Amino acid sequence: MSYTPTNDPIDQGLFDITRTLLQQSDLCALAQVLTQHVRQINLAERVNILLWQPEPRRVYLYGSDDQQRDIRCEDEPLLANGPFRRMLSRPDVLHCKADTFRETWPALAGLACYPPFAHYCLTPLAADGRIFGGCEFLRSQDTPWSDNDFSRLQTLTQAVGLAVEQIQARQNNSDSYDLLCRERNDFRLLVAITNAVLSKLDLDELVTEVSREIQHNFGIDSISMVLRSDRKGKLIVYSTHYLDENAPLHDQSEVDEKGTLSEKVMRDQKMLMLNLHHRDQHAPYERMLFDMWGEQDQTLCLFPLIYRNRVLGTLKLAQCKAQVFTAANVKLLNQIAERIAIAVDNALTYREISHLKERLIDENLALTEQINNVATDFGEIIGRSSPMMTVMKQVEMVAQSNSTVLILGETGTGKELIARAIHNLSGRRDRRMVKMNCAAMPAGLLESDLFGHERGAFTGASAQRIGRFELADKSTLFLDEVGDMPVELQPKLLRVLQEQEFERLGSNRIIHTDVRLIAATNRDLTQMVADREFRSDLYYRLNVFPIFLPPLRERPEDIPLLVKSFTFKIAHRLGRQIDSIPAETLRQLSKMEWPGNVRELENVIERAVLLTRGNVLQLSLPDIDFPRYASASAAETAVSEIREGEEEYQHIMRVLKETNGVIAGPKGAANRLGLKRTTLLSRMKRLGIDKNALT
């Protein structure tokens, strides 16, 4: 059946107003447009839209005043007992004069939504056979509505019903979307805070992290964590006050539990929220809040910290602006408190375990010393941090194979200890590991030391010498500082790795060897390959299984273990009796950078042991002088290691004699020493070496 548009002005007007009503975004705007329309057609001067909510019994009113300002009565119990109640019992149009309205519902006459009028009409809004609201029409004219007017009002009401349903559907969809977004954001926040707090095992760090997260996400002024003290009847209050967001004020105090709000919350195991007025009597903590925030009234919110049916304390939040503690925020904060309780339990457990471990160490110093000196598969390696555990797992994985291992790491990180651990875990552990420092001697001596030489092979070779590769047959050869190996010697090392054979200097006889090679360096071999200072084929042959040793600054949790081990070992060696290390000393040492790594730490501890008088380690932290390495090269570091074996003067003199006094050039003394020409000249001048006196 086809529809033919009509030119009837009444139909066209109804169509236009219906379309306009359906375009409105909310109920107040709908009432305003409807009011303008009924004024134009002289039906009424004011329109209110009523909505009915059965449970609980509520009537909500939406309208606008003469200045087109919204009127919303969303929590007015009087409306539920007004005209709408009568319409529910008789679902028909309700109309009366103003006098009758005031006599029947006198309480409504004073509301702003009912200005002076002459006639009142209420038409029902219905859908699916049920009334869900109504339209109130207020007429100022003394002339009552005619039957035709009532018909037009009912027709308009039907259009309003369609518009109300559409606005409600749109609003429900928007509310559902907003709810989903809020729940998603709340979930993300819970996950973020959970990850942040559960990663903190130190109680002080946990308190700081909790305060930071709550202040950042909720803008709360004062955050406190109240926990039970070890002393009976006492509470420890950890407080953070954000008078300045960039410089929060931290405070820790011990208070009596009896009579506090925290005692009530822990006893009732329920959240407590109350308003504090500066004129009232308060406990010291609450009084302090007023003093701190200039006598401003406070809203205080306390959440119990409960985990596994055990009350650990309370989370105490104070805020000058009460609107922070909305129902949604309080619900979310309660969930956050549940996560914080888990973190607090973990931190308390960790602290208890740490105290027990320290006590065991203190009570069994002699036994601990013996255990530390017993040779184990991992030798003297000390570390329980995640980076070191990763290194130990790599050592276990590669030890049983014969693969070449390249140990990378800064000077002083313990590369030789890792090499020894690999050897001790391998099938070659019954034979002694052979080691050699490639930076500790010139190129000519290095080749002889590695491969050996025959008698008369060169000047000074008065007897046959067995090289390191022969000594390491069926065992392990550890080449330390392999990055300092001269370029001309690298092809010979590559041949041994590829063919497992070599020749002594001065001999044509091929010697086969079964050697497992472990190399180590503190230099960047990839950059050296790019700079053509190290052969790429040798690098790939060495880099079969790389192990990177983390610097000490990246595993600070191992520092207390190292300090205790070094202290007891050095004290035993020096005949001292040191059985205690202050906790503050351990904490401060753990915060230092240690550019010289474990070796530097051991030297500092040895000096402290020498200076200690009594049985408590005495260490003056400000006196620790860290060297600066800003311009030091790896080659200069190698020279400093040479000095450990011989005097610098004698070493430079010997190299100068071997090069006939030549300093610069690829075969000069500076290149052999791994120094710049100017650096070598400067050291010769300082040591009083005259190269002209050599020729």
C-alpha positions as CSV (number, residue, x, y, z in Angstrom):
1,M,0.0,0.0,0.0
2,S,1.5,3.3,-1.1
3,Y,1.7,6.5,0.9
4,T,0.8,9.8,-0.7
5,P,2.1,12.9,1.1
6,T,-0.6,15.2,2.3
7,N,-0.6,19.0,2.0
8,D,-2.8,19.4,5.1
9,P,-1.1,22.1,7.2
10,I,-2.1,20.3,10.4
11,D,-0.4,17.0,9.3
12,Q,2.6,19.0,8.1
13,G,2.9,20.8,11.4
14,L,2.7,17.6,13.4
15,F,5.3,16.0,11.1
16,D,7.6,19.0,11.6
17,I,7.2,19.1,15.4
18,T,7.7,15.3,15.7
19,R,10.9,15.5,13.7
20,T,12.1,18.4,15.9
21,L,11.3,16.6,19.1
22,L,13.1,13.5,17.9
23,Q,16.3,15.6,17.4
24,Q,16.6,16.7,21.0
25,S,19.5,15.5,23.0
26,D,18.0,15.4,26.5
27,L,14.7,15.7,28.3
28,C,15.1,19.4,29.4
29,A,15.7,20.4,25.8
30,L,12.7,18.4,24.8
31,A,10.5,20.2,27.3
32,Q,11.8,23.6,26.1
33,V,11.1,22.9,22.4
34,L,7.6,21.6,23.3
35,T,6.9,24.7,25.4
36,Q,7.8,26.9,22.5
37,H,5.5,25.0,20.2
38,V,2.4,25.0,22.5
39,R,2.9,28.7,23.0
40,Q,2.9,29.3,19.2
41,I,-0.3,27.3,18.7
42,N,-1.8,28.9,21.9
43,L,-2.4,25.7,23.7
44,A,-0.3,26.3,26.9
45,E,2.5,28.5,28.3
46,R,4.5,25.8,30.1
47,V,5.3,22.0,29.6
48,N,6.9,19.7,32.1
49,I,7.9,16.1,31.3
50,L,7.5,13.5,34.1
51,L,9.1,10.1,34.2
52,W,8.1,7.3,36.6
53,Q,10.4,4.9,38.4
54,P,8.5,2.1,40.3
55,E,11.3,0.9,42.5
56,P,11.9,2.9,44.6
57,R,8.8,5.0,43.9
58,R,10.1,8.1,42.3
59,V,8.8,10.8,39.8
60,Y,11.4,12.8,38.0
61,L,10.5,16.2,36.4
62,Y,12.3,17.9,33.5
63,G,11.4,21.4,32.2
64,S,12.7,24.9,31.6
65,D,11.9,28.4,33.0
66,D,11.1,31.6,31.2
67,Q,14.8,32.3,30.8
68,Q,15.2,28.9,29.1
69,R,17.2,27.5,32.0
70,D,16.9,23.8,32.7
71,I,14.7,22.6,35.6
72,R,15.5,19.2,37.0
73,C,13.7,17.7,40.0
74,E,15.4,14.3,40.1
75,D,15.1,13.6,43.9
76,E,11.9,15.2,45.0
77,P,9.6,12.8,46.9
78,L,6.7,15.2,46.7
79,L,6.2,14.5,43.0
80,A,5.5,10.8,43.7
81,N,2.4,11.9,45.7
82,G,1.2,14.5,43.2
83,P,-1.0,14.3,40.2
84,F,0.9,11.5,38.7
85,R,-0.1,9.1,41.5
86,R,-3.8,9.8,40.7
87,M,-3.2,9.2,37.0
88,L,-1.6,5.8,37.7
89,S,-4.9,4.7,39.3
90,R,-7.0,6.2,36.4
91,P,-4.8,6.1,33.3
92,D,-6.6,9.0,31.5
93,V,-6.1,12.7,30.9
94,L,-6.2,14.6,34.2
95,H,-7.2,18.3,34.1
96,C,-8.3,20.8,36.7
97,K,-8.2,24.4,37.6
98,A,-5.4,26.1,39.6
99,D,-7.6,26.3,42.7
100,T,-8.3,22.6,42.7
101,F,-4.6,21.9,42.1
102,R,-3.5,24.0,45.1
103,E,-6.1,22.4,47.3
104,T,-5.3,18.9,46.3
105,W,-1.5,19.2,46.3
106,P,-0.6,22.2,48.3
107,A,3.0,21.1,48.8
108,L,3.7,21.2,45.0
109,A,2.5,24.8,44.7
110,G,5.7,26.2,46.0
111,L,8.0,24.4,43.6
112,A,9.7,26.4,40.8
113,C,8.4,24.1,38.2
114,Y,4.8,25.2,38.9
115,P,4.7,29.0,38.4
116,P,1.2,30.7,38.6
117,F,-1.3,29.2,36.1
118,A,-5.1,29.0,35.5
119,H,-5.5,25.5,34.2
120,Y,-3.6,22.2,34.6
121,C,-3.5,19.1,32.3
122,L,-1.6,15.9,32.7
123,T,-1.5,13.4,29.8
124,P,0.0,9.9,30.1
125,L,3.1,8.7,28.3
126,A,2.6,5.0,27.6
127,A,4.4,2.2,25.8
128,D,3.5,-1.5,25.5
129,G,0.4,-1.0,27.7
130,R,2.2,0.6,30.6
131,I,2.5,4.2,31.7
132,F,6.1,5.3,32.1
133,G,5.5,9.1,32.4
134,G,3.4,12.0,31.6
135,C,3.3,15.5,30.1
136,E,2.1,18.5,32.2
137,F,0.6,21.4,30.4
138,L,0.1,24.7,32.3
139,R,-2.2,27.3,30.8
140,S,-2.3,30.9,32.0
141,Q,-5.5,31.9,30.1
142,D,-8.8,31.7,32.0
143,T,-10.3,29.9,29.0
144,P,-10.4,26.1,29.5
145,W,-9.3,23.7,26.9
146,S,-11.8,22.5,24.4
147,D,-12.3,18.9,23.3
148,N,-10.3,19.7,20.2
149,D,-7.5,21.1,22.3
150,F,-7.4,17.9,24.4
151,S,-7.2,15.9,21.2
152,R,-4.3,18.0,20.0
153,L,-2.5,17.7,23.4
154,Q,-2.9,13.9,23.3
155,T,-1.5,13.8,19.8
156,L,1.5,15.9,20.9
157,T,1.9,13.6,23.9
158,Q,2.3,10.6,21.6
159,A,5.0,12.4,19.7
160,V,6.7,13.3,23.0
161,G,6.5,9.6,24.0
162,L,8.5,8.6,20.9
163,A,11.1,11.3,21.6
164,V,11.4,10.3,25.3
165,E,11.9,6.6,24.4
166,Q,14.6,7.6,21.9
167,I,16.4,9.9,24.3
168,Q,16.3,7.2,27.0
169,A,17.6,4.6,24.6
170,R,20.4,6.9,23.5
171,Q,21.2,7.8,27.1
172,N,21.2,4.1,28.2
173,N,23.6,3.3,25.4
174,S,25.8,6.3,26.4
175,D,25.6,5.3,30.1
176,S,26.5,1.7,29.2
177,Y,29.4,2.9,27.1
178,D,30.6,5.2,29.9
179,L,30.3,2.4,32.4
180,L,32.4,0.1,30.2
181,C,35.0,2.8,29.7
182,R,35.1,3.5,33.4
183,E,35.4,-0.2,34.2
184,R,38.2,-0.6,31.6
185,N,40.1,2.4,33.0
186,D,39.6,1.2,36.6
187,F,40.9,-2.3,35.6
188,R,43.9,-0.8,34.0
189,L,44.6,1.3,37.0
190,L,44.2,-1.7,39.3
191,V,46.7,-3.7,37.2
192,A,49.2,-0.8,37.1
193,I,49.0,-0.2,40.9
194,T,49.1,-4.0,41.6
195,N,52.3,-4.4,39.5
196,A,53.8,-1.3,41.0
197,V,53.3,-2.3,44.7
198,L,53.8,-6.0,44.5
199,S,57.3,-5.5,43.0
200,K,58.4,-3.7,46.2
201,L,59.7,-6.0,49.0
202,D,61.3,-3.3,51.0
203,L,58.6,-1.7,53.3
204,D,59.9,1.8,52.9
205,E,59.9,1.5,49.1
206,L,56.4,0.1,49.3
207,V,55.1,3.0,51.3
208,T,56.7,5.5,48.9
209,E,55.3,3.7,45.8
210,V,51.7,3.4,47.3
211,S,51.7,7.2,48.1
212,R,53.0,8.1,44.7
213,E,50.4,6.0,42.9
214,I,47.4,7.2,44.9
215,Q,48.4,10.8,44.7
216,H,49.0,10.6,41.0
217,N,45.7,8.9,40.2
218,F,43.4,10.5,42.8
219,G,45.1,13.8,43.8
220,I,44.8,13.0,47.5
221,D,46.7,15.4,49.8
222,S,47.8,13.1,52.7
223,I,48.3,9.3,52.4
224,S,49.2,7.2,55.4
225,M,49.8,3.5,55.9
226,V,49.2,2.4,59.5
227,L,50.7,-0.9,60.5
228,R,51.0,-2.8,63.8
229,S,54.3,-2.3,65.6
230,D,56.4,-5.0,67.1
231,R,55.7,-3.4,70.4
232,K,52.3,-4.4,71.8
233,G,49.6,-1.8,71.7
234,K,51.5,0.4,69.3
235,L,51.0,1.4,65.7
236,I,53.6,2.7,63.2
237,V,52.3,5.5,60.9
238,Y,54.1,6.0,57.6
239,S,52.8,9.3,56.2
240,T,53.3,11.3,53.0
241,H,51.9,14.8,52.7
242,Y,51.8,16.5,49.3
243,L,52.1,20.2,50.3
244,D,54.4,20.4,47.3
245,E,53.7,17.8,44.7
246,N,57.4,17.8,43.6
247,A,58.7,17.6,47.1
248,P,56.4,15.5,49.3
249,L,56.9,15.5,53.1
250,H,57.6,12.0,54.5
251,D,57.0,11.2,58.2
252,Q,57.2,8.1,60.4
253,S,55.9,7.9,63.9
254,E,54.8,5.4,66.6
255,V,51.4,6.0,68.3
256,D,49.2,4.2,70.9
257,E,46.7,2.0,69.2
258,K,43.9,2.5,71.8
259,G,41.3,5.1,70.9
260,T,42.5,5.7,67.4
261,L,40.3,5.6,64.3
262,S,42.6,2.9,62.9
263,E,41.8,0.7,65.9
264,K,38.1,1.0,65.1
265,V,38.6,0.2,61.5
266,M,40.8,-2.8,62.3
267,R,38.4,-4.1,64.8
268,D,35.3,-3.7,62.6
269,Q,37.1,-4.6,59.4
270,K,35.0,-2.0,57.5
271,M,35.8,1.2,55.6
272,L,35.2,4.4,57.6
273,M,34.7,7.9,56.1
274,L,34.0,11.0,58.2
275,N,34.4,14.8,58.0
276,L,36.8,16.5,60.4
277,H,36.1,20.0,61.6
278,H,38.9,22.0,63.1
279,R,36.7,23.1,66.0
280,D,36.3,19.5,67.2
281,Q,38.5,17.5,69.6
282,H,40.9,15.2,67.6
283,A,43.7,12.8,68.2
284,P,47.3,14.0,67.5
285,Y,47.4,12.8,63.9
286,E,44.1,14.5,62.9
287,R,45.1,17.6,64.8
288,M,48.4,17.6,62.8
289,L,46.3,17.6,59.5
290,F,44.6,20.8,60.4
291,D,47.9,22.5,61.4
292,M,49.5,21.4,58.2
293,W,46.6,22.5,55.9
294,G,45.8,25.8,57.5
295,E,42.8,24.8,59.6
296,Q,40.9,23.6,56.5
297,D,38.2,21.0,57.2
298,Q,39.2,17.5,56.2
299,T,37.5,14.4,54.8
300,L,39.1,11.3,56.2
301,C,38.7,7.9,54.6
302,L,40.2,4.7,56.2
303,F,40.4,1.3,54.6
304,P,41.3,-1.9,56.4
305,L,44.3,-3.8,55.1
306,I,43.3,-7.5,55.3
307,Y,45.0,-10.5,53.8
308,R,44.1,-14.1,54.5
309,N,41.8,-13.1,57.3
310,R,44.6,-11.2,59.0
311,V,44.3,-7.5,59.7
312,L,47.6,-5.9,58.9
313,G,46.7,-2.2,59.4
314,T,44.8,0.6,57.6
315,L,45.2,2.8,54.6
316,K,44.4,6.3,55.8
317,L,43.6,9.0,53.3
318,A,42.9,12.7,54.1
319,Q,41.7,15.3,51.6
320,C,40.5,18.9,51.9
321,K,38.1,18.5,49.0
322,A,35.5,16.0,49.9
323,Q,34.3,15.5,46.3
324,V,37.4,13.3,45.7
325,F,35.7,10.5,47.7
326,T,32.8,9.8,45.3
327,A,31.1,6.4,45.5
328,A,33.0,5.2,42.4
329,N,36.4,6.4,43.8
330,V,35.7,4.8,47.2
331,K,34.9,1.5,45.5
332,L,38.1,1.6,43.5
333,L,40.2,2.7,46.5
334,N,38.8,-0.3,48.5
335,Q,39.9,-2.6,45.7
336,I,43.3,-0.9,45.7
337,A,43.6,-1.4,49.5
338,E,43.0,-5.1,49.0
339,R,46.0,-5.2,46.6
340,I,48.1,-3.1,49.0
341,A,47.4,-5.6,51.8
342,I,48.9,-8.4,49.7
343,A,52.0,-6.2,49.1
344,V,52.3,-5.3,52.8
345,D,52.1,-9.0,53.7
346,N,54.8,-9.8,51.2
347,A,57.0,-7.0,52.5
348,L,56.6,-8.0,56.1
349,T,57.3,-11.6,55.3
350,Y,60.4,-10.6,53.3
351,R,61.6,-8.4,56.2
352,E,61.1,-11.2,58.7
353,I,63.0,-13.6,56.4
354,S,65.8,-11.0,55.9
355,H,66.1,-10.6,59.7
356,L,66.3,-14.3,60.2
357,K,68.9,-14.7,57.6
358,E,71.0,-11.9,59.0
359,R,70.7,-13.4,62.5
360,L,71.8,-16.8,61.1
361,I,74.8,-15.2,59.5
362,D,75.8,-13.4,62.7
363,E,75.4,-16.6,64.8
364,N,77.3,-18.8,62.4
365,L,80.2,-16.6,61.2
366,A,82.8,-19.3,61.6
367,L,80.7,-21.9,59.7
368,T,79.8,-19.4,57.0
369,E,83.5,-18.7,56.5
370,Q,84.2,-22.3,56.1
371,I,81.4,-22.8,53.7
372,N,82.5,-19.8,51.6
373,N,86.0,-21.3,51.3
374,V,84.8,-24.8,50.2
375,A,85.3,-25.3,46.5
376,T,82.0,-25.7,44.7
377,D,81.0,-26.0,41.1
378,F,80.6,-22.2,40.9
379,G,83.8,-21.5,42.8
380,E,83.8,-18.1,44.5
381,I,80.9,-16.6,42.6
382,I,78.6,-14.8,44.9
383,G,75.3,-13.5,43.7
384,R,71.6,-14.2,43.9
385,S,70.3,-11.3,41.7
386,S,68.4,-12.0,38.5
387,P,71.3,-11.0,36.2
388,M,73.7,-13.3,38.0
389,M,71.2,-16.2,38.1
390,T,70.9,-15.8,34.3
391,V,74.7,-16.0,34.0
392,M,74.8,-19.1,36.2
393,K,72.1,-20.8,34.1
394,Q,74.1,-20.0,30.9
395,V,77.2,-21.5,32.6
396,E,75.3,-24.7,33.4
397,M,74.0,-24.9,29.8
398,V,77.3,-24.6,28.1
399,A,79.6,-26.3,30.6
400,Q,79.1,-29.9,29.4
401,S,79.7,-29.0,25.8
402,N,83.1,-28.3,24.1
403,S,81.8,-25.1,22.6
404,T,84.0,-22.0,22.7
405,V,82.8,-19.4,25.2
406,L,83.3,-15.7,25.0
407,I,82.9,-13.9,28.3
408,L,82.1,-10.2,28.0
409,G,82.1,-7.6,30.8
410,E,83.8,-4.6,32.3
411,T,87.0,-4.8,34.2
412,G,86.6,-6.3,37.7
413,T,83.3,-8.1,37.0
414,G,84.8,-11.6,37.7
415,K,85.3,-13.0,34.2
416,E,88.0,-15.5,35.4
417,L,85.7,-16.8,38.1
418,I,83.0,-17.6,35.4
419,A,85.6,-19.3,33.3
420,R,86.7,-21.4,36.2
421,A,83.1,-22.3,36.9
422,I,82.6,-23.5,33.4
423,H,85.7,-25.6,33.6
424,N,84.7,-27.1,37.0
425,L,81.3,-28.1,35.6
426,S,82.7,-29.7,32.4
427,G,84.1,-33.1,31.8
428,R,87.6,-31.6,31.8
429,R,87.5,-30.6,35.4
430,D,90.0,-33.4,36.4
431,R,92.8,-31.5,34.7
432,R,94.0,-28.1,35.7
433,M,92.6,-25.1,33.7
434,V,95.4,-23.1,32.0
435,K,95.0,-19.3,31.9
436,M,96.8,-16.5,30.2
437,N,96.4,-12.7,30.0
438,C,96.8,-11.5,26.4
439,A,97.4,-7.9,27.6
440,A,100.2,-8.8,30.0
441,M,103.1,-9.2,27.5
442,P,104.4,-7.9,24.1
443,A,103.4,-9.6,20.9
444,G,106.7,-11.6,20.5
445,L,106.5,-13.1,23.9
446,L,102.8,-13.7,23.6
447,E,103.3,-15.9,20.6
448,S,106.0,-17.9,22.3
449,D,103.9,-18.2,25.5
450,L,100.9,-19.5,23.5
451,F,102.5,-22.0,21.1
452,G,105.9,-22.6,22.7
453,H,109.3,-22.5,21.0
454,E,112.3,-24.7,20.2
455,R,115.8,-24.0,21.5
456,G,117.5,-21.3,19.3
457,A,114.2,-20.2,17.7
458,F,115.1,-16.6,18.5
459,T,117.7,-14.7,20.4
460,G,117.5,-15.6,24.1
461,A,115.7,-18.9,23.4
462,S,118.2,-21.1,25.2
463,A,115.9,-24.0,25.9
464,Q,112.7,-25.6,24.5
465,R,109.5,-24.2,26.0
466,I,106.1,-25.8,26.1
467,G,103.3,-23.4,25.2
468,R,99.9,-22.9,26.8
469,F,98.0,-24.8,24.1
470,E,100.1,-27.9,24.8
471,L,99.7,-27.5,28.6
472,A,95.9,-27.3,28.1
473,D,95.6,-30.5,26.1
474,K,92.4,-32.4,27.3
475,S,91.7,-29.4,29.5
476,T,90.5,-25.7,29.2
477,L,92.5,-22.7,28.1
478,F,91.3,-19.3,29.4
479,L,92.5,-16.4,27.3
480,D,91.8,-13.2,29.3
481,E,91.7,-9.8,27.5
482,V,91.7,-11.5,24.1
483,G,90.7,-8.1,22.6
484,D,94.3,-6.9,23.2
485,M,95.8,-9.7,21.1
486,P,97.9,-8.2,18.3
487,V,96.4,-8.4,14.8
488,E,99.4,-10.3,13.4
489,L,98.9,-13.1,16.0
490,Q,95.2,-13.5,15.4
491,P,95.4,-15.8,12.3
492,K,97.5,-18.4,14.3
493,L,94.9,-18.5,17.0
494,L,92.2,-18.9,14.4
495,R,94.0,-21.9,12.9
496,V,94.2,-23.6,16.3
497,L,90.5,-23.1,16.8
498,Q,89.6,-24.4,13.4
499,E,92.1,-27.2,12.9
500,Q,93.1,-28.1,16.6
501,E,96.7,-28.0,15.5
502,F,99.7,-25.6,15.7
503,E,103.5,-25.5,15.4
504,R,106.1,-24.3,17.9
505,L,108.2,-21.3,17.0
506,G,111.3,-22.6,15.2
507,S,109.7,-26.0,14.4
508,N,107.9,-27.5,11.4
509,R,106.3,-30.3,13.4
510,I,102.5,-30.1,13.7
511,I,101.2,-30.7,17.2
512,H,97.6,-31.7,17.6
513,T,95.8,-30.6,20.7
514,D,92.3,-31.1,22.3
515,V,91.6,-27.8,24.0
516,R,88.4,-26.2,25.0
517,L,88.8,-22.4,24.7
518,I,87.2,-19.8,26.9
519,A,88.0,-16.2,26.0
520,A,87.2,-13.0,27.8
521,T,87.5,-9.2,27.1
522,N,86.3,-5.9,28.4
523,R,86.4,-4.4,24.9
524,D,83.8,-4.0,22.2
525,L,84.9,-6.6,19.7
526,T,82.2,-5.8,17.2
527,Q,83.4,-2.2,17.0
528,M,87.0,-3.4,16.8
529,V,86.0,-5.6,13.8
530,A,84.4,-2.6,12.2
531,D,87.6,-0.6,12.8
532,R,89.7,-3.5,11.4
533,E,91.5,-3.9,14.8
534,F,90.2,-7.4,15.2
535,R,89.7,-10.1,12.6
536,S,86.0,-10.8,11.8
537,D,86.6,-14.6,11.2
538,L,88.3,-14.9,14.6
539,Y,85.5,-13.0,16.2
540,Y,82.8,-15.3,14.8
541,R,84.9,-18.3,15.9
542,L,85.1,-17.0,19.5
543,N,81.5,-15.7,19.7
544,V,79.9,-19.2,19.6
545,F,78.3,-18.9,23.1
546,P,78.7,-15.3,24.5
547,I,78.1,-14.7,28.2
548,F,77.7,-11.1,29.4
549,L,78.7,-10.3,33.0
550,P,76.6,-7.4,34.3
551,P,78.5,-4.6,36.1
552,L,78.0,-4.4,39.8
553,R,75.9,-1.3,39.5
554,E,73.2,-3.4,37.7
555,R,73.0,-5.9,40.5
556,P,73.0,-3.9,43.7
557,E,71.1,-6.6,45.6
558,D,74.3,-8.7,45.4
559,I,76.4,-6.0,47.1
560,P,75.5,-7.0,50.8
561,L,76.4,-10.6,50.1
562,L,79.7,-9.6,48.5
563,V,80.5,-7.2,51.4
564,K,79.9,-9.8,54.0
565,S,81.9,-12.5,52.1
566,F,84.9,-10.1,51.5
567,T,84.8,-8.8,55.1
568,F,84.9,-12.3,56.7
569,K,87.4,-13.7,54.2
570,I,89.8,-10.7,54.5
571,A,89.4,-10.5,58.3
572,H,90.3,-14.2,58.6
573,R,93.3,-13.7,56.3
574,L,94.6,-10.7,58.3
575,G,93.9,-12.3,61.7
576,R,91.1,-9.9,62.6
577,Q,87.8,-10.7,64.4
578,I,85.0,-8.8,62.7
579,D,81.6,-10.3,63.2
580,S,79.2,-7.5,62.5
581,I,78.5,-5.0,59.6
582,P,76.1,-2.1,60.2
583,A,72.9,-2.3,58.1
584,E,73.3,1.4,57.1
585,T,76.7,0.7,55.7
586,L,75.3,-2.2,53.6
587,R,72.5,0.1,52.4
588,Q,74.9,2.9,51.4
589,L,77.3,0.6,49.7
590,S,74.4,-0.8,47.7
591,K,73.5,2.7,46.4
592,M,77.0,3.4,45.0
593,E,78.0,3.1,41.3
594,W,81.2,1.0,41.7
595,P,82.9,1.9,38.4
596,G,85.6,-0.7,39.3
597,N,83.0,-3.4,39.9
598,V,83.6,-6.3,42.3
599,R,87.4,-5.8,42.3
600,E,87.0,-2.2,43.5
601,L,84.5,-3.3,46.2
602,E,86.9,-5.9,47.5
603,N,89.7,-3.3,47.7
604,V,87.5,-0.9,49.6
605,I,86.5,-3.6,52.1
606,E,90.1,-4.7,52.5
607,R,91.1,-1.1,53.4
608,A,88.1,-0.9,55.8
609,V,89.1,-4.1,57.5
610,L,92.7,-2.8,58.0
611,L,91.3,0.4,59.6
612,T,88.7,-1.3,61.8
613,R,89.3,-1.3,65.5
614,G,86.9,-3.7,67.3
615,N,84.6,-6.4,65.9
616,V,82.2,-4.0,63.9
617,L,83.3,-3.1,60.4
618,Q,84.2,0.6,60.3
619,L,83.8,2.2,56.9
620,S,83.8,5.9,56.3
621,L,81.7,6.2,53.1
622,P,82.7,9.8,52.3
623,D,86.4,8.8,52.1
624,I,85.7,6.3,49.3
625,D,87.5,7.9,46.3
626,F,86.2,6.5,42.9
627,P,88.6,7.0,40.0
628,R,87.3,8.8,36.9
629,Y,87.3,6.8,33.7
630,A,86.0,9.4,31.3
631,S,89.0,9.4,29.0
632,A,90.7,6.1,29.9
633,S,90.9,3.7,27.0
634,A,90.8,-0.1,27.3
635,A,94.5,-0.1,26.2
636,E,95.5,2.1,29.0
637,T,93.6,-0.2,31.4
638,A,95.6,-3.1,30.0
639,V,98.9,-1.2,30.8
640,S,97.6,-0.6,34.4
641,E,97.2,-4.4,34.6
642,I,100.8,-4.9,33.4
643,R,102.0,-2.9,36.4
644,E,100.6,-5.6,38.6
645,G,103.3,-8.0,37.4
646,E,106.3,-5.7,37.0
647,E,107.5,-2.2,37.4
648,E,106.3,0.2,34.7
649,Y,109.8,1.5,34.2
650,Q,111.3,-1.9,33.5
651,H,108.5,-2.9,31.2
652,I,108.8,0.2,29.0
653,M,112.6,-0.1,28.9
654,R,112.3,-3.7,27.7
655,V,109.9,-2.9,24.9
656,L,112.0,0.0,23.8
657,K,115.0,-2.2,23.5
658,E,113.0,-4.8,21.5
659,T,112.0,-2.1,19.0
660,N,115.4,-0.5,18.9
661,G,114.0,2.7,20.3
662,V,111.3,3.1,17.7
663,I,108.2,4.6,19.3
664,A,105.7,5.3,16.5
665,G,104.5,3.1,13.6
666,P,102.9,-0.3,13.5
667,K,105.9,-2.0,15.0
668,G,106.9,0.7,17.4
669,A,106.9,0.6,21.2
670,A,103.7,2.7,21.5
671,N,101.7,0.2,19.4
672,R,103.1,-2.8,21.3
673,L,102.2,-1.2,24.6
674,G,98.7,-0.2,23.3
675,L,99.3,3.5,23.9
676,K,99.2,6.6,21.9
677,R,102.6,7.9,20.9
678,T,102.1,11.1,22.9
679,T,101.0,9.2,25.9
680,L,104.1,7.0,25.8
681,L,106.4,10.0,25.4
682,S,104.7,11.7,28.4
683,R,105.3,8.6,30.6
684,M,108.9,8.2,29.4
685,K,109.5,11.8,30.4
686,R,107.9,11.3,33.8
687,L,110.0,8.1,34.4
688,G,113.2,9.7,33.2
689,I,113.6,7.4,30.2
690,D,115.8,8.7,27.3
691,K,115.3,6.8,24.1
692,N,118.5,8.1,22.6
693,A,120.5,6.4,25.4
694,L,119.2,3.0,24.1
695,T,120.9,3.2,20.7
